[in-house]
Amino acid sequence: MCTASNYITKDHYFGRNFDYEISYNERVTITPRNYKFEYRLIDDIESHYAIIGVAAGVDGYPLYYDACNEKGLSIAGLNFEGNAVYLEEKEGMVNVTPFEFIPYILGTYSNVSEVKKALENINLVNINFSEELPLSPLHWMISDDTGAIVVEPLKDGLKVYDNPVGVLTNNPPFDKQLFTLNDYRSLSNRNPENTFSKDFDLDEYSRGMGAIGLPGDLSSSSRFAKVAFTRANSFSSDGEEESVSQFFHILGSVEQQNGCTFINDPDLYEYTIYTSCYNTNKAVLYYRTYSNSQITAVKLMSEDLDSAELINYRLETEEQIAYIN
Ligand SMILES: C[C@H](CCC(=O)NCCS(=O)(=O)O)[C@H]1CC[C@H]2[C@@H]3[C@H](O)C[C@@H]4C[C@H](O)CC[C@]4(C)[C@H]3C[C@H](O)[C@]12C
């Protein structure tokens, strides 16, 4: 399970919890403007927008999980098991593979409205990256400071939804997740009046009673409701540190602790391996890992973006504790 969210203060923030039971040795990968993207079916692209993101530890190609480009456009791929369908090559369409989708979108487009238009002509083709890394069933949230969309590959092509709640988890498909939010329309960040009955008193014995009924389990539909509520009611000042801190708290509301989600394999549990937070206006990637609660930052604009070589930074995974005495 994974969760993605955006958050807007003075800048636009976007990121995700990467929840899984195994790691692909992910690292921060920067793709400078002149790294040559070789595509399986469309023409290679020699020069494009620069990209920063978290990618699998595979040399020679940026297999991004989530990323943002120098124009402020951001995207994350989340599991969409049992629903994602990739198709055969289609004439007249821009045929890219699912693993090329993030590089293609972020390399070519600068905002969500351009992407929406381009998606009308994109076909996601079922071609594996390699035999060892077959295709994953994914859907994507794409976000910038004007809004967000969700892209789902279905059997009759790509379905694109506007995303007014600014979050995405896994199953079921996005339209069903959105509909389910109707069930929670009475929830509030304020304590409710007693509308249960006029005939007897009910005590307001605690703060936080306005959100009684908000799910707290780790299923993807429960995380959708929980994180949508948390994001919608989020309050912080608009400074960089406060915004970043608040963003980590939004995704912290649906963090998966190791041990709570058993995978059908001895000793394997799904947990939040890392949380990313992009300030997309400044192209800075902040992240935390499960074993290191300190926030680490990598700035796209500090690199030589006219180079042609990928730049990688390993994730800082050692806990960093500030001992006071
Ligand atoms: C599993 C990851 C999504 C995390 C997630 O949604 N977890 C929830 C699982 S579940 O619903 O609860 O089952 C996805 C996100 C990005 C994916 C990776 C990226 O797409 C990049 C390559 C693509 C290759 O085709 C496969 C390996 C891979 C390296 C992918 C492995 C895996 O499928 C990743 C890491």
PDBQT file of the ligand as one rigid body, heavy atoms in Angstrom, charges set to zero:
ROOT
HETATM    1  C1  LIG A 401       5.457  -1.529  -5.388  1.00  0.00    +0.000 C 
HETATM    2  C2  LIG A 401       5.608  -0.044  -5.668  1.00  0.00    +0.000 C 
HETATM    3  C3  LIG A 401       4.329   0.663  -5.268  1.00  0.00    +0.000 C 
HETATM    4  C4  LIG A 401       4.174   0.677  -3.778  1.00  0.00    +0.000 C 
HETATM    5  C5  LIG A 401       2.780   0.377  -3.459  1.00  0.00    +0.000 C 
HETATM    6  O1  LIG A 401       1.831   0.896  -4.023  1.00  0.00    +0.000 OA
HETATM    7  N1  LIG A 401       2.639  -0.544  -2.507  1.00  0.00    +0.000 N 
HETATM    8  C6  LIG A 401       1.344  -1.055  -2.160  1.00  0.00    +0.000 C 
HETATM    9  C7  LIG A 401       1.285  -2.522  -2.484  1.00  0.00    +0.000 C 
HETATM   10  S1  LIG A 401      -0.312  -3.129  -2.319  1.00  0.00    +0.000 S 
HETATM   11  O2  LIG A 401      -1.221  -2.357  -3.159  1.00  0.00    +0.000 OA
HETATM   12  O3  LIG A 401      -0.666  -3.026  -0.914  1.00  0.00    +0.000 OA
HETATM   13  O4  LIG A 401      -0.244  -4.504  -2.739  1.00  0.00    +0.000 OA
HETATM   14  C8  LIG A 401       5.926   0.250  -7.120  1.00  0.00    +0.000 C 
HETATM   15  C9  LIG A 401       5.986   1.791  -7.367  1.00  0.00    +0.000 C 
HETATM   16  C10 LIG A 401       7.008   2.010  -8.471  1.00  0.00    +0.000 C 
HETATM   17  C11 LIG A 401       7.338   0.592  -8.947  1.00  0.00    +0.000 C 
HETATM   18  C12 LIG A 401       8.677   0.418  -9.671  1.00  0.00    +0.000 C 
HETATM   19  C13 LIG A 401       8.764   1.374 -10.863  1.00  0.00    +0.000 C 
HETATM   20  O5  LIG A 401       7.617   1.272 -11.693  1.00  0.00    +0.000 OA
HETATM   21  C14 LIG A 401      10.046   1.110 -11.670  1.00  0.00    +0.000 C 
HETATM   22  C15 LIG A 401      10.280  -0.349 -12.039  1.00  0.00    +0.000 C 
HETATM   23  C16 LIG A 401       9.360  -0.785 -13.181  1.00  0.00    +0.000 C 
HETATM   24  C17 LIG A 401       9.619  -2.213 -13.592  1.00  0.00    +0.000 C 
HETATM   25  O6  LIG A 401       8.741  -2.561 -14.601  1.00  0.00    +0.000 OA
HETATM   26  C18 LIG A 401       9.411  -3.128 -12.385  1.00  0.00    +0.000 C 
HETATM   27  C19 LIG A 401      10.337  -2.740 -11.261  1.00  0.00    +0.000 C 
HETATM   28  C20 LIG A 401      10.169  -1.278 -10.829  1.00  0.00    +0.000 C 
HETATM   29  C21 LIG A 401      11.358  -1.027  -9.890  1.00  0.00    +0.000 C 
HETATM   30  C22 LIG A 401       8.819  -1.059 -10.100  1.00  0.00    +0.000 C 
HETATM   31  C23 LIG A 401       8.681  -1.979  -8.868  1.00  0.00    +0.000 C 
HETATM   32  C24 LIG A 401       7.399  -1.714  -8.043  1.00  0.00    +0.000 C 
HETATM   33  O7  LIG A 401       6.276  -2.081  -8.764  1.00  0.00    +0.000 OA
HETATM   34  C25 LIG A 401       7.277  -0.230  -7.667  1.00  0.00    +0.000 C 
HETATM   35  C26 LIG A 401       8.427   0.048  -6.692  1.00  0.00    +0.000 C 
ENDROOT
TORSDOF 0
